């Protein structure tokens, strides 16, 4: 088993190391508007250069934030499709892993 690269943490304390697309889908599906309103994914390091988060919106959708300081990226979008969010974040995070190699 390789070293952890990044982790996904939800407000309720759930954590998944190196989450797959399916794991992200499950974590986002478990979000609610009372005590588990967000998931944050970032590298396991003291001062991470990127992160992404998914938070519940009042309109029954999700706000997605992607931030990468090394690429000067900061994007905020909204979506109602958990499938699309999990797939898009998996692709986005894979690009960070490739550039870190």
DSSP file (Angstrom, degrees, kcal/mol; ACC not computed):
  #  RESIDUE AA STRUCTURE BP1 BP2  ACC     N-H-->O    O-->H-N    N-H-->O    O-->H-N    TCO  KAPPA ALPHA  PHI   PSI    X-CA   Y-CA   Z-CA
    1    1 A X              0   0    0      0, 0.0     3,-0.1     0, 0.0     2,-0.0   0.000 360.0 360.0 360.0 130.3    0.0    0.0    0.0
    2    2 A X        -     0   0    0      1,-0.2     3,-0.1     0, 0.0     2,-0.0  -0.223 360.0 -81.0 -78.4 169.9    1.4    3.4   -1.0
    3    3 A X        -     0   0    0      1,-0.1    -1,-0.2     2,-0.0     2,-0.1  -0.348  55.7 -92.7 -68.3 151.7    1.6    6.5    1.1
    4    4 A X        -     0   0    0      1,-0.2    -1,-0.1    -3,-0.1     3,-0.1  -0.419  37.9-175.7 -65.4 139.8   -1.5    8.6    1.4
    5    5 A X        -     0   0    0      1,-0.4    39,-1.5    -2,-0.1     2,-0.3   0.811  63.7 -13.7-102.8 -47.1   -1.7   11.3   -1.2
    6    6 A X  E     -A   43   0A   0     37,-0.3    12,-3.6    38,-0.1    -1,-0.4  -0.964  60.6-143.4-151.2 165.7   -4.8   13.2   -0.2
    7    7 A X  E     -AB  42  17A   0     35,-2.4    35,-1.9    -2,-0.3     2,-0.5  -0.957   8.6-138.7-136.1 153.7   -7.8   12.8    2.0
    8    8 A X  E     -AB  41  16A   0      8,-2.8     8,-2.1    -2,-0.3     2,-0.4  -0.957  24.0-175.1-111.2 125.5  -11.5   13.6    1.9
    9    9 A X  E     -AB  40  15A   0     31,-2.9    31,-2.8    -2,-0.5     2,-0.3  -0.976   7.5-157.3-123.8 132.4  -13.0   14.8    5.2
   10   10 A X  E >   -A   39   0A   0      4,-2.4     3,-2.1    -2,-0.4    29,-0.2  -0.685  32.9-108.4-104.4 163.4  -16.6   15.6    5.9
   11   11 A X  T 3  S+     0   0    0     27,-2.0    25,-0.1     1,-0.3    28,-0.1   0.804 116.7  60.0 -58.7 -31.5  -18.1   17.8    8.5
   12   12 A X  T 3  S-     0   0    0     26,-0.2    -1,-0.3     1,-0.1    24,-0.1   0.410 123.6 -99.5 -82.5   4.7  -19.4   14.8   10.5
   13   13 A X  S <  S+     0   0    0     -3,-2.1    -2,-0.1     1,-0.3     2,-0.1   0.376  73.7 143.7  98.4  -4.7  -15.8   13.4   10.9
   14   14 A X        -     0   0    0     13,-0.1    -4,-2.4    -5,-0.0     2,-0.4  -0.428  27.2-171.6 -66.5 143.9  -15.8   10.8    8.1
   15   15 A X  E     -B    9   0A   0     -6,-0.2     2,-0.4    -2,-0.1    -6,-0.2  -1.000  15.1-175.4-140.9 137.9  -12.5   10.4    6.3
   16   16 A X  E >   -B    8   0A   0     -8,-2.1    -8,-2.8    -2,-0.4     3,-0.5  -0.992  20.5-139.7-131.4 125.4  -11.4    8.5    3.3
   17   17 A X  E 3  S-B    7   0A   0     -2,-0.4   -10,-0.3     1,-0.3     3,-0.1  -0.661  84.3  -5.7 -82.3 138.0   -7.8    8.4    2.2
   18   18 A X  T 3  S-     0   0    0    -12,-3.6    -1,-0.3    -2,-0.3   -11,-0.1   0.921  92.5-147.9  43.1  61.8   -7.2    8.7   -1.6
   19   19 A X    <   -     0   0    0     -3,-0.5    -1,-0.1   -13,-0.1     2,-0.1  -0.290   3.3-138.8 -66.2 138.9  -10.9    8.6   -2.3
   20   20 A X     >  -     0   0    0     -3,-0.1     4,-2.5     1,-0.1     5,-0.2  -0.294  33.5 -97.5 -79.8 173.3  -12.1    7.0   -5.6
   21   21 A X  H  > S+     0   0    0      1,-0.2     4,-2.4     2,-0.2     5,-0.1   0.913 127.9  50.7 -59.2 -42.2  -14.9    8.5   -7.7
   22   22 A X  H  > S+     0   0    0      2,-0.2     4,-2.3     1,-0.2    -1,-0.2   0.890 108.9  50.7 -63.9 -39.5  -17.3    6.0   -6.0
   23   23 A X  H  > S+     0   0    0      2,-0.2     4,-2.5     1,-0.2    -1,-0.2   0.911 110.5  49.0 -65.5 -41.8  -16.1    7.1   -2.5
   24   24 A X  H  X S+     0   0    0     -4,-2.5     4,-2.8     2,-0.2     5,-0.3   0.915 109.2  53.5 -61.7 -42.1  -16.6   10.8   -3.4
   25   25 A X  H  X S+     0   0    0     -4,-2.4     4,-2.5     1,-0.2    -2,-0.2   0.929 110.5  46.8 -57.1 -46.1  -20.1    9.9   -4.7
   26   26 A X  H  X S+     0   0    0     -4,-2.3     4,-1.5     2,-0.2    -2,-0.2   0.911 112.6  48.8 -64.9 -42.5  -21.0    8.2   -1.4
   27   27 A X  H  < S+     0   0    0     -4,-2.5     4,-0.3     1,-0.2    -1,-0.2   0.911 113.9  45.7 -65.1 -41.3  -19.6   11.1    0.7
   28   28 A X  H >< S+     0   0    0     -4,-2.8     3,-1.4     1,-0.2    -1,-0.2   0.895 109.5  55.8 -67.9 -38.8  -21.4   13.7   -1.3
   29   29 A X  H 3< S+     0   0    0     -4,-2.5    -1,-0.2    -5,-0.3    -2,-0.2   0.816 103.4  56.4 -61.0 -30.4  -24.6   11.6   -1.1
   30   30 A X  T 3< S+     0   0    0     -4,-1.5    -1,-0.3    -5,-0.2    -2,-0.2   0.540  83.5 111.6 -80.7  -7.0  -24.4   11.6    2.7
   31   31 A X    <   +     0   0    0     -3,-1.4     2,-0.3    -4,-0.3     6,-0.2  -0.339  42.1 173.6 -67.5 149.5  -24.4   15.4    2.9
   32   32 A X        -     0   0    0      4,-2.4    24,-0.2    24,-0.0     4,-0.2  -0.864  42.6-106.1-144.5 178.7  -27.4   17.1    4.5
   33   33 A X  S    S+     0   0    0     -2,-0.3     4,-0.1     2,-0.1    -2,-0.1   0.182 105.1  45.8 -99.5  19.1  -28.4   20.6    5.5
   34   34 A X  S    S-     0   0    0      2,-0.1     3,-0.2     0, 0.0    -1,-0.1   0.711 125.9  -5.2-122.3 -59.6  -28.0   20.2    9.2
   35   35 A X  S    S+     0   0    0      1,-0.2    -2,-0.1     2,-0.0     2,-0.1   0.344 129.0  44.7-127.9   7.4  -24.9   18.5   10.6
   36   36 A X        +     0   0    0     -4,-0.2    -4,-2.4   -25,-0.1    -1,-0.2  -0.511  63.0 146.8-147.9  72.6  -23.0   17.2    7.6
   37   37 A X        +     0   0    0     -6,-0.2    19,-2.4    -3,-0.2     2,-0.3   0.526  57.3  29.4 -95.9  -7.5  -22.9   20.2    5.1
   38   38 A X  E     - C   0  55A   0     17,-0.2   -27,-2.0     2,-0.0     2,-0.4  -0.990  48.7-154.9-152.9 159.4  -19.6   19.8    3.4
   39   39 A X  E     -AC  10  54A   0     15,-2.2    15,-2.4    -2,-0.3     2,-0.4  -0.996  16.1-163.8-129.8 134.9  -16.7   17.6    2.2
   40   40 A X  E     -AC   9  53A   0    -31,-2.8   -31,-2.9    -2,-0.4     2,-0.5  -0.979   1.6-167.5-121.0 133.4  -13.2   18.9    1.7
   41   41 A X  E     +AC   8  52A   0     11,-3.2    11,-2.3    -2,-0.4     2,-0.3  -0.985  24.6 141.0-120.7 128.9  -10.5   17.1   -0.3
   42   42 A X  E     -AC   7  51A   0    -35,-1.9   -35,-2.4    -2,-0.5     9,-0.2  -0.983  52.9 -78.2-158.8 161.9   -6.9   18.2    0.0
   43   43 A X  E     -A    6   0A   0      7,-0.7     2,-1.7    -2,-0.3   -37,-0.3  -0.281  45.1-113.1 -62.6 150.6   -3.3   16.8    0.1
   44   44 A X  S    S+     0   0    0    -39,-1.5     2,-0.3   -40,-0.1    -1,-0.1  -0.606  78.0 107.8 -85.4  78.1   -2.1   15.4    3.4
   45   45 A X  S >  S-     0   0    0     -2,-1.7     3,-0.6     1,-0.1   -40,-0.0  -0.955  80.0-105.4-148.7 164.7    0.5   18.0    4.1
   46   46 A X  T 3  S+     0   0    0     -2,-0.3     2,-0.3     1,-0.3    -1,-0.1   0.877 113.9  21.2 -63.1 -41.4    1.0   21.0    6.4
   47   47 A X  T 3  S-     0   0    0     -3,-0.0    -1,-0.3     0, 0.0    -3,-0.1  -0.672  84.5-157.3-129.7  77.2    0.4   23.7    3.8
   48   48 A X    <   -     0   0    0     -3,-0.6     3,-0.0    -2,-0.3    -4,-0.0  -0.247  10.2-152.7 -62.1 140.4   -1.6   22.2    0.9
   49   49 A X  S    S+     0   0    0      1,-0.1    20,-2.8    19,-0.1    21,-0.5   0.582  77.5  28.9 -89.1 -11.2   -1.3   24.0   -2.4
   50   50 A X  E     + D   0  68A   0     18,-0.2    -7,-0.7    19,-0.1     2,-0.3  -0.979  59.9 166.9-143.4 158.3   -4.7   22.9   -3.6
   51   51 A X  E     -CD  42  67A   0     16,-2.4    16,-2.7    -2,-0.3     2,-0.3  -0.970  14.1-158.0-157.8 162.4   -8.1   21.8   -2.2
   52   52 A X  E     -CD  41  66A   0    -11,-2.3   -11,-3.2    -2,-0.3     2,-0.3  -0.989  12.3-171.4-140.7 148.2  -11.6   21.2   -3.4
   53   53 A X  E     -CD  40  65A   0     12,-2.2    12,-2.5    -2,-0.3     2,-0.4  -0.978  14.3-156.3-140.1 153.9  -14.8   21.3   -1.4
   54   54 A X  E     -CD  39  64A   0    -15,-2.4   -15,-2.2    -2,-0.3     2,-0.4  -0.999  19.9-179.8-128.4 127.4  -18.5   20.4   -2.0
   55   55 A X  E     -CD  38  63A   0      8,-2.3     8,-2.8    -2,-0.4     2,-0.2  -0.958  31.6-106.4-130.7 147.6  -21.1   22.1    0.2
   56   56 A X  E     - D   0  62A   0    -19,-2.4     2,-0.3    -2,-0.4     6,-0.2  -0.513  32.7-151.1 -71.1 133.2  -24.9   21.8    0.4
   57   57 A X    >   -     0   0    0      4,-2.7     3,-1.3    -2,-0.2     4,-0.2  -0.717  23.6-118.3 -99.4 157.0  -26.8   24.8   -1.1
   58   58 A X  T 3  S+     0   0    0     -2,-0.3    -1,-0.1     1,-0.3   -25,-0.0   0.786 110.9  66.9 -62.2 -27.4  -30.2   25.9    0.1
   59   59 A X  T 3  S-     0   0    0      1,-0.1    -1,-0.3     0, 0.0     3,-0.1   0.177 122.4-101.2 -83.8  19.6  -31.6   25.2   -3.3
   60   60 A X  S <  S+     0   0    0     -3,-1.3     2,-0.2     1,-0.3    -2,-0.1   0.744  94.0  99.0  66.7  25.8  -31.0   21.4   -2.9
   61   61 A X  S    S-     0   0    0     -4,-0.2    -4,-2.7    20,-0.0     2,-0.4  -0.463  71.0-105.7-119.9-163.1  -27.9   21.5   -5.0
   62   62 A X  E     -DE  56  79A   0     17,-2.7    17,-2.2    -6,-0.2     2,-0.5  -0.984  10.6-140.4-135.2 141.7  -24.2   21.7   -4.3
   63   63 A X  E     -DE  55  78A   0     -8,-2.8    -8,-2.3    -2,-0.4     2,-0.5  -0.890  20.9-160.3 -98.2 130.0  -21.5   24.4   -4.4
   64   64 A X  E     -DE  54  77A   0     13,-2.9    13,-2.7    -2,-0.5     2,-0.5  -0.950   5.8-169.8-115.1 127.1  -18.2   23.1   -5.7
   65   65 A X  E     -DE  53  76A   0    -12,-2.5   -12,-2.2    -2,-0.5     2,-0.4  -0.964   3.3-174.8-117.4 131.5  -15.0   25.1   -5.0
   66   66 A X  E     +DE  52  75A   0      9,-2.7     9,-2.8    -2,-0.5     2,-0.4  -0.995   7.9 175.4-124.6 126.6  -11.6   24.2   -6.7
   67   67 A X  E     +DE  51  74A   0    -16,-2.7   -16,-2.4    -2,-0.4     2,-0.4  -0.993  10.6 168.8-136.5 128.1   -8.5   26.1   -5.6
   68   68 A X  E > > -DE  50  73A   0      5,-2.3     5,-2.6    -2,-0.4     3,-0.6  -0.902  12.1-170.6-138.7 106.9   -4.9   25.5   -6.8
   69   69 A X  T 3 5S+     0   0    0    -20,-2.8     3,-0.4    -2,-0.4   -19,-0.1   0.788  85.5  60.4 -71.2 -27.2   -2.4   28.2   -5.8
   70   70 A X  T 3 5S+     0   0    0    -21,-0.5    -1,-0.2     1,-0.2   -20,-0.1   0.775 115.8  33.9 -71.2 -23.9    0.4   26.7   -8.0
   71   71 A X  T < 5S-     0   0    0     -3,-0.6    -1,-0.2     2,-0.1    -2,-0.2   0.316 108.8-120.6-109.5   5.1   -1.8   27.2  -11.1
   72   72 A X  T   5 +     0   0    0     -3,-0.4     2,-0.4    -4,-0.4    -3,-0.2   0.888  61.4 152.3  55.1  42.3   -3.5   30.4   -9.9
   73   73 A X  E   < +E   68   0A   0     -5,-2.6    -5,-2.3     2,-0.0     2,-0.3  -0.864  19.1 161.2-106.6 136.5   -6.9   28.7  -10.2
   74   74 A X  E     +E   67   0A   0     -2,-0.4     2,-0.4    -7,-0.2    -7,-0.2  -0.802  12.5 168.7-151.6 109.5  -10.0   29.5   -8.1
   75   75 A X  E     -E   66   0A   0     -9,-2.8    -9,-2.7    -2,-0.3     2,-0.5  -0.978  15.3-170.4-129.1 134.7  -13.3   28.3   -9.5
   76   76 A X  E     +E   65   0A   0     -2,-0.4     2,-0.3   -11,-0.2   -11,-0.2  -0.992  20.3 158.8-124.8 123.7  -16.7   28.2   -7.8
   77   77 A X  E     -E   64   0A   0    -13,-2.7   -13,-2.9    -2,-0.5     2,-0.3  -0.806  27.8-135.3-133.4 174.5  -19.6   26.4   -9.5
   78   78 A X  E     +E   63   0A   0     -2,-0.3     2,-0.3   -15,-0.2   -15,-0.2  -0.973  23.8 166.3-133.5 150.3  -22.9   24.8   -8.6
   79   79 A X  E     -E   62   0A   0    -17,-2.2   -17,-2.7    -2,-0.3     3,-0.0  -0.987  32.3-156.0-156.4 157.3  -24.5   21.5   -9.6
   80   80 A X  S    S+     0   0    0     -2,-0.3     2,-0.8   -19,-0.2    -1,-0.1   0.441  73.8  91.8-111.0  -6.2  -27.3   19.2   -8.7
   81   81 A X     >  -     0   0    0      1,-0.2     4,-2.2   -19,-0.1     5,-0.1  -0.805  50.8-171.7 -98.3 108.2  -25.7   16.0  -10.1
   82   82 A X  H  > S+     0   0    0     -2,-0.8     4,-2.7     1,-0.2     5,-0.2   0.873  89.1  57.2 -63.4 -36.7  -23.7   14.0   -7.6
   83   83 A X  H  > S+     0   0    0      1,-0.2     4,-2.2     2,-0.2    -1,-0.2   0.946 109.0  44.7 -57.4 -49.2  -22.5   11.8  -10.5
   84   84 A X  H  > S+     0   0    0      2,-0.2     4,-2.8     1,-0.2     5,-0.2   0.899 113.3  50.7 -63.6 -41.6  -21.1   14.8  -12.4
   85   85 A X  H  X S+     0   0    0     -4,-2.2     4,-2.6     2,-0.2     5,-0.3   0.951 111.9  46.0 -62.8 -49.7  -19.5   16.3   -9.3
   86   86 A X  H  X S+     0   0    0     -4,-2.7     4,-1.9     1,-0.2    -1,-0.2   0.902 116.1  46.1 -61.3 -42.4  -17.7   13.1   -8.3
   87   87 A X  H  X S+     0   0    0     -4,-2.2     4,-2.1    -5,-0.2    -2,-0.2   0.946 114.1  47.2 -65.5 -48.8  -16.5   12.5  -11.9
   88   88 A X  H  X S+     0   0    0     -4,-2.8     4,-2.5     1,-0.2    -2,-0.2   0.890 113.1  48.2 -62.6 -40.9  -15.3   16.0  -12.4
   89   89 A X  H  X S+     0   0    0     -4,-2.6     4,-2.9    -5,-0.2     5,-0.2   0.883 108.9  54.0 -68.3 -37.0  -13.5   16.2   -9.1
   90   90 A X  H  X S+     0   0    0     -4,-1.9     4,-1.9    -5,-0.3    -2,-0.2   0.919 112.1  44.4 -61.6 -43.3  -11.8   12.9   -9.7
   91   91 A X  H  X S+     0   0    0     -4,-2.1     4,-1.6     2,-0.2    -2,-0.2   0.919 114.0  50.0 -65.8 -44.3  -10.5   14.2  -13.0
   92   92 A X  H  X S+     0   0    0     -4,-2.5     4,-1.0     1,-0.2    -2,-0.2   0.917 112.4  46.6 -62.1 -44.6   -9.4   17.5  -11.5
   93   93 A X  H  X S+     0   0    0     -4,-2.9     4,-1.9     1,-0.2     3,-0.3   0.854 106.7  58.4 -68.4 -34.3   -7.6   15.8   -8.6
   94   94 A X  H  X S+     0   0    0     -4,-1.9     4,-2.2     1,-0.2    -1,-0.2   0.869 101.6  55.8 -62.5 -35.7   -5.8   13.4  -11.0
   95   95 A X  H  X S+     0   0    0     -4,-1.6     4,-1.8     1,-0.2    -1,-0.2   0.832 106.5  50.8 -65.7 -31.6   -4.4   16.4  -12.9
   96   96 A X  H  X S+     0   0    0     -4,-1.0     4,-1.2    -3,-0.3    -2,-0.2   0.883 109.0  50.6 -71.7 -38.1   -2.9   17.6   -9.6
   97   97 A X  H  X S+     0   0    0     -4,-1.9     4,-0.7     2,-0.2    -2,-0.2   0.901 110.5  49.5 -65.9 -41.0   -1.3   14.2   -8.9
   98   98 A X  H >< S+     0   0    0     -4,-2.2     3,-0.9     1,-0.2    -1,-0.2   0.914 110.7  49.0 -64.3 -43.9    0.3   14.1  -12.4
   99   99 A X  H 3< S+     0   0    0     -4,-1.8    -1,-0.2     1,-0.2    -2,-0.2   0.740 107.0  57.3 -70.9 -20.7    1.7   17.6  -12.1
  100  100 A X  H 3<        0   0    0     -4,-1.2    -1,-0.2     1,-0.2    -2,-0.2   0.654 360.0 360.0 -82.0 -15.7    3.2   16.7   -8.6
  101  101 A X    <<        0   0    0     -3,-0.9    -1,-0.2    -4,-0.7    -2,-0.1   0.471 360.0 360.0 -76.0 360.0    5.2   13.7  -10.1
